[in-house]
Amino acid sequence: RGAWLHDLYVTSGAQGAGVGSLLVESAKDVARELGSASLMLGMSPHNGPARRLFERLGFRSTMIEMRVEFNS
């Protein structure tokens, strides 16, 4: 019973104004209302600001995603 937050974007002009926090908190509320026991998301390890936001909002790392690229 888990929910997945897929693709959260905040435009550069709105960053730092609390928009991301409001969107994530709203997603958490909806997940709870739908009976979910958790909310998961994926993000780039190179996106430090997003990681700090998610950690501040209670998220923690739980898995590592790996990929191999093939030359076409």
N, CA, C and O atoms as a Maestro MAE file, in Angstrom:
{
 s_m_m2io_version
 :::
 2.0.0
}

f_m_ct {
 s_m_title
 :::
 protein
 m_atom[288] {
  # First column is atom index #
  i_m_mmod_type
  r_m_x_coord
  r_m_y_coord
  r_m_z_coord
  i_m_residue_number
  s_m_chain_name
  s_m_pdb_residue_name
  s_m_pdb_atom_name
  i_m_atomic_number
  :::
  1 25 0.835 -1.184 0.000 1 A "ARG " " N  " 7
  2 3 0.000 0.000 0.000 1 A "ARG " " CA " 6
  3 2 0.874 1.239 0.000 1 A "ARG " " C  " 6
  4 15 1.039 1.890 1.032 1 A "ARG " " O  " 8
  5 25 1.423 1.561 -1.133 2 A "GLY " " N  " 7
  6 3 2.266 2.739 -1.235 2 A "GLY " " CA " 6
  7 2 1.871 3.594 -2.424 2 A "GLY " " C  " 6
  8 15 1.346 3.094 -3.419 2 A "GLY " " O  " 8
  9 25 2.124 4.858 -2.312 3 A "ALA " " N  " 7
  10 3 1.860 5.796 -3.406 3 A "ALA " " CA " 6
  11 2 3.194 6.261 -3.969 3 A "ALA " " C  " 6
  12 15 4.216 6.208 -3.286 3 A "ALA " " O  " 8
  13 25 3.182 6.713 -5.206 4 A "TRP " " N  " 7
  14 3 4.387 7.158 -5.889 4 A "TRP " " CA " 6
  15 2 4.168 8.576 -6.397 4 A "TRP " " C  " 6
  16 15 3.193 8.849 -7.098 4 A "TRP " " O  " 8
  17 25 5.076 9.473 -6.042 5 A "LEU " " N  " 7
  18 3 5.060 10.849 -6.540 5 A "LEU " " CA " 6
  19 2 5.953 10.890 -7.768 5 A "LEU " " C  " 6
  20 15 7.164 10.691 -7.671 5 A "LEU " " O  " 8
  21 25 5.359 11.146 -8.912 6 A "HIS " " N  " 7
  22 3 6.086 11.094 -10.180 6 A "HIS " " CA " 6
  23 2 6.181 12.490 -10.780 6 A "HIS " " C  " 6
  24 15 5.162 13.129 -11.044 6 A "HIS " " O  " 8
  25 25 7.391 12.954 -10.992 7 A "ASP " " N  " 7
  26 3 7.674 14.222 -11.669 7 A "ASP " " CA " 6
  27 2 7.092 15.452 -10.964 7 A "ASP " " C  " 6
  28 15 5.945 15.841 -11.188 7 A "ASP " " O  " 8
  29 25 7.890 16.023 -10.143 8 A "LEU " " N  " 7
  30 3 7.551 17.275 -9.471 8 A "LEU " " CA " 6
  31 2 8.500 18.345 -9.992 8 A "LEU " " C  " 6
  32 15 9.718 18.213 -9.874 8 A "LEU " " O  " 8
  33 25 7.948 19.392 -10.563 9 A "TYR " " N  " 7
  34 3 8.761 20.479 -11.089 9 A "TYR " " CA " 6
  35 2 8.288 21.799 -10.498 9 A "TYR " " C  " 6
  36 15 7.089 22.060 -10.397 9 A "TYR " " O  " 8
  37 25 9.255 22.624 -10.111 10 A "VAL " " N  " 7
  38 3 8.975 23.988 -9.673 10 A "VAL " " CA " 6
  39 2 9.807 24.904 -10.572 10 A "VAL " " C  " 6
  40 15 11.026 24.757 -10.656 10 A "VAL " " O  " 8
  41 25 9.155 25.831 -11.230 11 A "THR " " N  " 7
  42 3 9.883 26.723 -12.129 11 A "THR " " CA " 6
  43 2 10.917 27.534 -11.356 11 A "THR " " C  " 6
  44 15 10.756 27.789 -10.162 11 A "THR " " O  " 8
  45 25 11.969 27.934 -12.042 12 A "SER " " N  " 7
  46 3 13.066 28.643 -11.378 12 A "SER " " CA " 6
  47 2 12.580 29.912 -10.683 12 A "SER " " C  " 6
  48 15 13.106 30.275 -9.631 12 A "SER " " O  " 8
  49 25 11.602 30.579 -11.246 13 A "GLY " " N  " 7
  50 3 11.087 31.792 -10.631 13 A "GLY " " CA " 6
  51 2 10.329 31.561 -9.339 13 A "GLY " " C  " 6
  52 15 10.175 32.480 -8.535 13 A "GLY " " O  " 8
  53 25 9.856 30.343 -9.134 14 A "ALA " " N  " 7
  54 3 9.086 30.026 -7.925 14 A "ALA " " CA " 6
  55 2 9.915 29.283 -6.883 14 A "ALA " " C  " 6
  56 15 9.450 29.065 -5.765 14 A "ALA " " O  " 8
  57 25 11.132 28.894 -7.237 15 A "GLN " " N  " 7
  58 3 11.966 28.163 -6.290 15 A "GLN " " CA " 6
  59 2 12.339 29.043 -5.104 15 A "GLN " " C  " 6
  60 15 12.612 30.233 -5.260 15 A "GLN " " O  " 8
  61 25 12.346 28.454 -3.938 16 A "GLY " " N  " 7
  62 3 12.677 29.184 -2.722 16 A "GLY " " CA " 6
  63 2 11.496 29.882 -2.076 16 A "GLY " " C  " 6
  64 15 11.644 30.543 -1.049 16 A "GLY " " O  " 8
  65 25 10.320 29.736 -2.677 17 A "ALA " " N  " 7
  66 3 9.125 30.408 -2.148 17 A "ALA " " CA " 6
  67 2 8.203 29.452 -1.404 17 A "ALA " " C  " 6
  68 15 7.114 29.848 -0.989 17 A "ALA " " O  " 8
  69 25 8.621 28.194 -1.225 18 A "GLY " " N  " 7
  70 3 7.793 27.232 -0.502 18 A "GLY " " CA " 6
  71 2 6.836 26.445 -1.370 18 A "GLY " " C  " 6
  72 15 6.051 25.645 -0.861 18 A "GLY " " O  " 8
  73 25 6.893 26.660 -2.678 19 A "VAL " " N  " 7
  74 3 5.975 25.966 -3.585 19 A "VAL " " CA " 6
  75 2 6.222 24.459 -3.546 19 A "VAL " " C  " 6
  76 15 5.272 23.680 -3.472 19 A "VAL " " O  " 8
  77 25 7.481 24.042 -3.593 20 A "GLY " " N  " 7
  78 3 7.811 22.619 -3.556 20 A "GLY " " CA " 6
  79 2 7.291 21.957 -2.297 20 A "GLY " " C  " 6
  80 15 6.727 20.864 -2.346 20 A "GLY " " O  " 8
  81 25 7.482 22.619 -1.175 21 A "SER " " N  " 7
  82 3 6.993 22.072 0.099 21 A "SER " " CA " 6
  83 2 5.481 21.906 0.077 21 A "SER " " C  " 6
  84 15 4.961 20.881 0.518 21 A "SER " " O  " 8
  85 25 4.782 22.896 -0.429 22 A "LEU " " N  " 7
  86 3 3.318 22.815 -0.497 22 A "LEU " " CA " 6
  87 2 2.869 21.670 -1.402 22 A "LEU " " C  " 6
  88 15 1.934 20.941 -1.069 22 A "LEU " " O  " 8
  89 25 3.536 21.512 -2.551 23 A "LEU " " N  " 7
  90 3 3.169 20.427 -3.463 23 A "LEU " " CA " 6
  91 2 3.413 19.059 -2.833 23 A "LEU " " C  " 6
  92 15 2.571 18.167 -2.934 23 A "LEU " " O  " 8
  93 25 4.556 18.894 -2.188 24 A "VAL " " N  " 7
  94 3 4.869 17.608 -1.570 24 A "VAL " " CA " 6
  95 2 3.922 17.317 -0.410 24 A "VAL " " C  " 6
  96 15 3.435 16.194 -0.278 24 A "VAL " " O  " 8
  97 25 3.660 18.300 0.419 25 A "GLU " " N  " 7
  98 3 2.738 18.090 1.540 25 A "GLU " " CA " 6
  99 2 1.340 17.742 1.028 25 A "GLU " " C  " 6
  100 15 0.649 16.914 1.621 25 A "GLU " " O  " 8
  101 25 0.926 18.369 -0.061 26 A "SER " " N  " 7
  102 3 -0.374 18.033 -0.653 26 A "SER " " CA " 6
  103 2 -0.378 16.599 -1.162 26 A "SER " " C  " 6
  104 15 -1.366 15.884 -0.990 26 A "SER " " O  " 8
  105 25 0.721 16.168 -1.789 27 A "ALA " " N  " 7
  106 3 0.822 14.790 -2.269 27 A "ALA " " CA " 6
  107 2 0.778 13.814 -1.099 27 A "ALA " " C  " 6
  108 15 0.150 12.760 -1.196 27 A "ALA " " O  " 8
  109 25 1.434 14.153 -0.001 28 A "LYS " " N  " 7
  110 3 1.396 13.298 1.188 28 A "LYS " " CA " 6
  111 2 -0.029 13.196 1.723 28 A "LYS " " C  " 6
  112 15 -0.476 12.113 2.102 28 A "LYS " " O  " 8
  113 25 -0.742 14.318 1.756 29 A "ASP " " N  " 7
  114 3 -2.131 14.308 2.229 29 A "ASP " " CA " 6
  115 2 -3.012 13.418 1.356 29 A "ASP " " C  " 6
  116 15 -3.800 12.624 1.871 29 A "ASP " " O  " 8
  117 25 -2.880 13.548 0.042 30 A "VAL " " N  " 7
  118 3 -3.692 12.741 -0.874 30 A "VAL " " CA " 6
  119 2 -3.354 11.257 -0.721 30 A "VAL " " C  " 6
  120 15 -4.250 10.413 -0.721 30 A "VAL " " O  " 8
  121 25 -2.072 10.941 -0.592 31 A "ALA " " N  " 7
  122 3 -1.669 9.541 -0.411 31 A "ALA " " CA " 6
  123 2 -2.321 8.957 0.846 31 A "ALA " " C  " 6
  124 15 -2.828 7.836 0.826 31 A "ALA " " O  " 8
  125 25 -2.304 9.723 1.934 32 A "ARG " " N  " 7
  126 3 -2.940 9.260 3.178 32 A "ARG " " CA " 6
  127 2 -4.439 9.061 2.977 32 A "ARG " " C  " 6
  128 15 -5.004 8.054 3.405 32 A "ARG " " O  " 8
  129 25 -5.082 10.039 2.316 33 A "GLU " " N  " 7
  130 3 -6.532 9.956 2.081 33 A "GLU " " CA " 6
  131 2 -6.894 8.730 1.256 33 A "GLU " " C  " 6
  132 15 -7.978 8.171 1.419 33 A "GLU " " O  " 8
  133 25 -5.999 8.312 0.376 34 A "LEU " " N  " 7
  134 3 -6.243 7.141 -0.465 34 A "LEU " " CA " 6
  135 2 -5.893 5.831 0.237 34 A "LEU " " C  " 6
  136 15 -6.021 4.753 -0.344 34 A "LEU " " O  " 8
  137 25 -5.453 5.934 1.488 35 A "GLY " " N  " 7
  138 3 -5.156 4.741 2.270 35 A "GLY " " CA " 6
  139 2 -3.738 4.236 2.142 35 A "GLY " " C  " 6
  140 15 -3.444 3.112 2.548 35 A "GLY " " O  " 8
  141 25 -2.860 5.036 1.589 36 A "SER " " N  " 7
  142 3 -1.476 4.611 1.418 36 A "SER " " CA " 6
  143 2 -0.728 4.661 2.740 36 A "SER " " C  " 6
  144 15 -0.974 5.529 3.578 36 A "SER " " O  " 8
  145 25 0.188 3.717 2.912 37 A "ALA " " N  " 7
  146 3 1.030 3.682 4.111 37 A "ALA " " CA " 6
  147 2 2.333 4.447 3.901 37 A "ALA " " C  " 6
  148 15 3.078 4.682 4.852 37 A "ALA " " O  " 8
  149 25 2.609 4.838 2.647 38 A "SER " " N  " 7
  150 3 3.852 5.556 2.364 38 A "SER " " CA " 6
  151 2 3.738 6.314 1.050 38 A "SER " " C  " 6
  152 15 2.827 6.086 0.255 38 A "SER " " O  " 8
  153 25 4.683 7.219 0.844 39 A "LEU " " N  " 7
  154 3 4.808 7.951 -0.414 39 A "LEU " " CA " 6
  155 2 6.261 7.855 -0.842 39 A "LEU " " C  " 6
  156 15 7.169 8.196 -0.083 39 A "LEU " " O  " 8
  157 25 6.473 7.387 -2.066 40 A "MET " " N  " 7
  158 3 7.825 7.231 -2.581 40 A "MET " " CA " 6
  159 2 8.027 8.145 -3.782 40 A "MET " " C  " 6
  160 15 7.067 8.579 -4.419 40 A "MET " " O  " 8
  161 25 9.283 8.428 -4.078 41 A "LEU " " N  " 7
  162 3 9.623 9.203 -5.262 41 A "LEU " " CA " 6
  163 2 11.036 8.846 -5.690 41 A "LEU " " C  " 6
  164 15 11.800 8.265 -4.919 41 A "LEU " " O  " 8
  165 25 11.374 9.190 -6.902 42 A "GLY " " N  " 7
  166 3 12.725 9.026 -7.410 42 A "GLY " " CA " 6
  167 2 13.283 10.391 -7.766 42 A "GLY " " C  " 6
  168 15 12.537 11.302 -8.126 42 A "GLY " " O  " 8
  169 25 14.589 10.527 -7.666 43 A "MET " " N  " 7
  170 3 15.210 11.812 -8.010 43 A "MET " " CA " 6
  171 2 16.650 11.589 -8.416 43 A "MET " " C  " 6
  172 15 17.247 10.560 -8.099 43 A "MET " " O  " 8
  173 25 17.192 12.542 -9.105 44 A "SER " " N  " 7
  174 3 18.593 12.474 -9.509 44 A "SER " " CA " 6
  175 2 19.484 12.727 -8.297 44 A "SER " " C  " 6
  176 15 19.209 13.633 -7.510 44 A "SER " " O  " 8
  177 25 20.538 11.948 -8.135 45 A "PRO " " N  " 7
  178 3 21.461 12.198 -7.019 45 A "PRO " " CA " 6
  179 2 22.224 13.505 -7.192 45 A "PRO " " C  " 6
  180 15 22.874 13.971 -6.256 45 A "PRO " " O  " 8
  181 25 22.151 14.096 -8.374 46 A "HIS " " N  " 7
  182 3 22.847 15.354 -8.652 46 A "HIS " " CA " 6
  183 2 21.993 16.574 -8.326 46 A "HIS " " C  " 6
  184 15 22.455 17.706 -8.468 46 A "HIS " " O  " 8
  185 25 20.744 16.356 -7.888 47 A "ASN " " N  " 7
  186 3 19.827 17.459 -7.593 47 A "ASN " " CA " 6
  187 2 19.823 17.729 -6.089 47 A "ASN " " C  " 6
  188 15 18.903 17.332 -5.374 47 A "ASN " " O  " 8
  189 25 20.859 18.406 -5.630 48 A "GLY " " N  " 7
  190 3 21.010 18.687 -4.208 48 A "GLY " " CA " 6
  191 2 19.856 19.453 -3.586 48 A "GLY " " C  " 6
  192 15 19.393 19.081 -2.508 48 A "GLY " " O  " 8
  193 25 19.371 20.522 -4.235 49 A "PRO " " N  " 7
  194 3 18.249 21.259 -3.639 49 A "PRO " " CA " 6
  195 2 17.012 20.396 -3.431 49 A "PRO " " C  " 6
  196 15 16.346 20.501 -2.401 49 A "PRO " " O  " 8
  197 25 16.700 19.541 -4.407 50 A "ALA " " N  " 7
  198 3 15.530 18.660 -4.257 50 A "ALA " " CA " 6
  199 2 15.753 17.669 -3.125 50 A "ALA " " C  " 6
  200 15 14.848 17.411 -2.332 50 A "ALA " " O  " 8
  201 25 16.947 17.120 -3.050 51 A "ARG " " N  " 7
  202 3 17.226 16.153 -1.981 51 A "ARG " " CA " 6
  203 2 17.074 16.800 -0.609 51 A "ARG " " C  " 6
  204 15 16.499 16.204 0.302 51 A "ARG " " O  " 8
  205 25 17.583 18.004 -0.463 52 A "ARG " " N  " 7
  206 3 17.443 18.708 0.828 52 A "ARG " " CA " 6
  207 2 15.974 18.963 1.147 52 A "ARG " " C  " 6
  208 15 15.551 18.816 2.294 52 A "ARG " " O  " 8
  209 25 15.201 19.341 0.141 53 A "LEU " " N  " 7
  210 3 13.767 19.560 0.349 53 A "LEU " " CA " 6
  211 2 13.098 18.278 0.823 53 A "LEU " " C  " 6
  212 15 12.391 18.279 1.830 53 A "LEU " " O  " 8
  213 25 13.320 17.186 0.102 54 A "PHE " " N  " 7
  214 3 12.657 15.932 0.446 54 A "PHE " " CA " 6
  215 2 13.086 15.429 1.819 54 A "PHE " " C  " 6
  216 15 12.254 14.939 2.583 54 A "PHE " " O  " 8
  217 25 14.353 15.540 2.139 55 A "GLU " " N  " 7
  218 3 14.813 15.113 3.465 55 A "GLU " " CA " 6
  219 2 14.201 15.979 4.561 55 A "GLU " " C  " 6
  220 15 13.834 15.467 5.619 55 A "GLU " " O  " 8
  221 25 14.087 17.275 4.322 56 A "ARG " " N  " 7
  222 3 13.469 18.178 5.299 56 A "ARG " " CA " 6
  223 2 12.003 17.811 5.536 56 A "ARG " " C  " 6
  224 15 11.458 18.037 6.617 56 A "ARG " " O  " 8
  225 25 11.369 17.233 4.490 57 A "LEU " " N  " 7
  226 3 9.955 16.852 4.590 57 A "LEU " " CA " 6
  227 2 9.762 15.409 5.043 57 A "LEU " " C  " 6
  228 15 8.653 14.879 4.976 57 A "LEU " " O  " 8
  229 25 10.839 14.771 5.506 58 A "GLY " " N  " 7
  230 3 10.723 13.457 6.119 58 A "GLY " " CA " 6
  231 2 11.083 12.274 5.244 58 A "GLY " " C  " 6
  232 15 11.011 11.136 5.706 58 A "GLY " " O  " 8
  233 25 11.467 12.501 3.997 59 A "PHE " " N  " 7
  234 3 11.849 11.391 3.132 59 A "PHE " " CA " 6
  235 2 13.244 10.899 3.504 59 A "PHE " " C  " 6
  236 15 14.075 11.657 4.004 59 A "PHE " " O  " 8
  237 25 13.480 9.616 3.248 60 A "ARG " " N  " 7
  238 3 14.800 9.029 3.482 60 A "ARG " " CA " 6
  239 2 15.109 8.083 2.332 60 A "ARG " " C  " 6
  240 15 14.202 7.546 1.697 60 A "ARG " " O  " 8
  241 25 16.391 7.883 2.070 61 A "SER " " N  " 7
  242 3 16.807 6.974 1.000 61 A "SER " " CA " 6
  243 2 16.481 5.541 1.394 61 A "SER " " C  " 6
  244 15 16.728 5.127 2.527 61 A "SER " " O  " 8
  245 25 15.917 4.783 0.441 62 A "THR " " N  " 7
  246 3 15.575 3.392 0.722 62 A "THR " " CA " 6
  247 2 16.115 2.419 -0.308 62 A "THR " " C  " 6
  248 15 16.181 1.220 -0.037 62 A "THR " " O  " 8
  249 25 16.503 2.898 -1.480 63 A "MET " " N  " 7
  250 3 17.022 1.996 -2.505 63 A "MET " " CA " 6
  251 2 17.910 2.763 -3.469 63 A "MET " " C  " 6
  252 15 17.905 3.994 -3.503 63 A "MET " " O  " 8
  253 25 18.661 2.022 -4.241 64 A "ILE " " N  " 7
  254 3 19.507 2.599 -5.274 64 A "ILE " " CA " 6
  255 2 19.008 2.100 -6.610 64 A "ILE " " C  " 6
  256 15 18.826 0.897 -6.795 64 A "ILE " " O  " 8
  257 25 18.787 2.997 -7.532 65 A "GLU " " N  " 7
  258 3 18.385 2.636 -8.888 65 A "GLU " " CA " 6
  259 2 19.642 2.611 -9.750 65 A "GLU " " C  " 6
  260 15 20.481 3.506 -9.653 65 A "GLU " " O  " 8
  261 25 19.771 1.609 -10.576 66 A "MET " " N  " 7
  262 3 20.948 1.496 -11.427 66 A "MET " " CA " 6
  263 2 20.532 1.285 -12.875 66 A "MET " " C  " 6
  264 15 19.471 0.725 -13.150 66 A "MET " " O  " 8
  265 25 21.377 1.738 -13.802 67 A "ARG " " N  " 7
  266 3 21.079 1.609 -15.230 67 A "ARG " " CA " 6
  267 2 22.380 1.477 -15.989 67 A "ARG " " C  " 6
  268 15 23.408 2.003 -15.563 67 A "ARG " " O  " 8
  269 25 22.342 0.783 -17.102 68 A "VAL " " N  " 7
  270 3 23.461 0.712 -18.018 68 A "VAL " " CA " 6
  271 2 22.994 1.288 -19.353 68 A "VAL " " C  " 6
  272 15 21.885 0.997 -19.801 68 A "VAL " " O  " 8
  273 25 23.828 2.099 -19.984 69 A "GLU " " N  " 7
  274 3 23.507 2.704 -21.270 69 A "GLU " " CA " 6
  275 2 24.098 1.854 -22.384 69 A "GLU " " C  " 6
  276 15 25.220 1.363 -22.257 69 A "GLU " " O  " 8
  277 25 23.360 1.673 -23.472 70 A "PHE " " N  " 7
  278 3 23.828 0.956 -24.645 70 A "PHE " " CA " 6
  279 2 24.039 1.946 -25.776 70 A "PHE " " C  " 6
  280 15 23.222 2.845 -25.971 70 A "PHE " " O  " 8
  281 25 25.098 1.799 -26.507 71 A "ASN " " N  " 7
  282 3 25.316 2.632 -27.683 71 A "ASN " " CA " 6
  283 2 24.396 2.168 -28.796 71 A "ASN " " C  " 6
  284 15 24.282 0.969 -29.050 71 A "ASN " " O  " 8
  285 25 23.744 3.102 -29.457 72 A "SER " " N  " 7
  286 3 22.802 2.747 -30.535 72 A "SER " " CA " 6
  287 2 23.535 2.429 -31.808 72 A "SER " " C  " 6
  288 15 22.908 2.110 -32.818 72 A "SER " " O  " 8
  :::
 }
 m_bond[287] {
  # First column is bond index #
  i_m_from
  i_m_to
  i_m_order
  :::
  1 1 2 1
  2 2 3 1
  3 3 4 2
  4 3 5 1
  5 5 6 1
  6 6 7 1
  7 7 8 2
  8 7 9 1
  9 9 10 1
  10 10 11 1
  11 11 12 2
  12 11 13 1
  13 13 14 1
  14 14 15 1
  15 15 16 2
  16 15 17 1
  17 17 18 1
  18 18 19 1
  19 19 20 2
  20 19 21 1
  21 21 22 1
  22 22 23 1
  23 23 24 2
  24 23 25 1
  25 25 26 1
  26 26 27 1
  27 27 28 2
  28 27 29 1
  29 29 30 1
  30 30 31 1
  31 31 32 2
  32 31 33 1
  33 33 34 1
  34 34 35 1
  35 35 36 2
  36 35 37 1
  37 37 38 1
  38 38 39 1
  39 39 40 2
  40 39 41 1
  41 41 42 1
  42 42 43 1
  43 43 44 2
  44 43 45 1
  45 45 46 1
  46 46 47 1
  47 47 48 2
  48 47 49 1
  49 49 50 1
  50 50 51 1
  51 51 52 2
  52 51 53 1
  53 53 54 1
  54 54 55 1
  55 55 56 2
  56 55 57 1
  57 57 58 1
  58 58 59 1
  59 59 60 2
  60 59 61 1
  61 61 62 1
  62 62 63 1
  63 63 64 2
  64 63 65 1
  65 65 66 1
  66 66 67 1
  67 67 68 2
  68 67 69 1
  69 69 70 1
  70 70 71 1
  71 71 72 2
  72 71 73 1
  73 73 74 1
  74 74 75 1
  75 75 76 2
  76 75 77 1
  77 77 78 1
  78 78 79 1
  79 79 80 2
  80 79 81 1
  81 81 82 1
  82 82 83 1
  83 83 84 2
  84 83 85 1
  85 85 86 1
  86 86 87 1
  87 87 88 2
  88 87 89 1
  89 89 90 1
  90 90 91 1
  91 91 92 2
  92 91 93 1
  93 93 94 1
  94 94 95 1
  95 95 96 2
  96 95 97 1
  97 97 98 1
  98 98 99 1
  99 99 100 2
  100 99 101 1
  101 101 102 1
  102 102 103 1
  103 103 104 2
  104 103 105 1
  105 105 106 1
  106 106 107 1
  107 107 108 2
  108 107 109 1
  109 109 110 1
  110 110 111 1
  111 111 112 2
  112 111 113 1
  113 113 114 1
  114 114 115 1
  115 115 116 2
  116 115 117 1
  117 117 118 1
  118 118 119 1
  119 119 120 2
  120 119 121 1
  121 121 122 1
  122 122 123 1
  123 123 124 2
  124 123 125 1
  125 125 126 1
  126 126 127 1
  127 127 128 2
  128 127 129 1
  129 129 130 1
  130 130 131 1
  131 131 132 2
  132 131 133 1
  133 133 134 1
  134 134 135 1
  135 135 136 2
  136 135 137 1
  137 137 138 1
  138 138 139 1
  139 139 140 2
  140 139 141 1
  141 141 142 1
  142 142 143 1
  143 143 144 2
  144 143 145 1
  145 145 146 1
  146 146 147 1
  147 147 148 2
  148 147 149 1
  149 149 150 1
  150 150 151 1
  151 151 152 2
  152 151 153 1
  153 153 154 1
  154 154 155 1
  155 155 156 2
  156 155 157 1
  157 157 158 1
  158 158 159 1
  159 159 160 2
  160 159 161 1
  161 161 162 1
  162 162 163 1
  163 163 164 2
  164 163 165 1
  165 165 166 1
  166 166 167 1
  167 167 168 2
  168 167 169 1
  169 169 170 1
  170 170 171 1
  171 171 172 2
  172 171 173 1
  173 173 174 1
  174 174 175 1
  175 175 176 2
  176 175 177 1
  177 177 178 1
  178 178 179 1
  179 179 180 2
  180 179 181 1
  181 181 182 1
  182 182 183 1
  183 183 184 2
  184 183 185 1
  185 185 186 1
  186 186 187 1
  187 187 188 2
  188 187 189 1
  189 189 190 1
  190 190 191 1
  191 191 192 2
  192 191 193 1
  193 193 194 1
  194 194 195 1
  195 195 196 2
  196 195 197 1
  197 197 198 1
  198 198 199 1
  199 199 200 2
  200 199 201 1
  201 201 202 1
  202 202 203 1
  203 203 204 2
  204 203 205 1
  205 205 206 1
  206 206 207 1
  207 207 208 2
  208 207 209 1
  209 209 210 1
  210 210 211 1
  211 211 212 2
  212 211 213 1
  213 213 214 1
  214 214 215 1
  215 215 216 2
  216 215 217 1
  217 217 218 1
  218 218 219 1
  219 219 220 2
  220 219 221 1
  221 221 222 1
  222 222 223 1
  223 223 224 2
  224 223 225 1
  225 225 226 1
  226 226 227 1
  227 227 228 2
  228 227 229 1
  229 229 230 1
  230 230 231 1
  231 231 232 2
  232 231 233 1
  233 233 234 1
  234 234 235 1
  235 235 236 2
  236 235 237 1
  237 237 238 1
  238 238 239 1
  239 239 240 2
  240 239 241 1
  241 241 242 1
  242 242 243 1
  243 243 244 2
  244 243 245 1
  245 245 246 1
  246 246 247 1
  247 247 248 2
  248 247 249 1
  249 249 250 1
  250 250 251 1
  251 251 252 2
  252 251 253 1
  253 253 254 1
  254 254 255 1
  255 255 256 2
  256 255 257 1
  257 257 258 1
  258 258 259 1
  259 259 260 2
  260 259 261 1
  261 261 262 1
  262 262 263 1
  263 263 264 2
  264 263 265 1
  265 265 266 1
  266 266 267 1
  267 267 268 2
  268 267 269 1
  269 269 270 1
  270 270 271 1
  271 271 272 2
  272 271 273 1
  273 273 274 1
  274 274 275 1
  275 275 276 2
  276 275 277 1
  277 277 278 1
  278 278 279 1
  279 279 280 2
  280 279 281 1
  281 281 282 1
  282 282 283 1
  283 283 284 2
  284 283 285 1
  285 285 286 1
  286 286 287 1
  287 287 288 2
  :::
 }
}
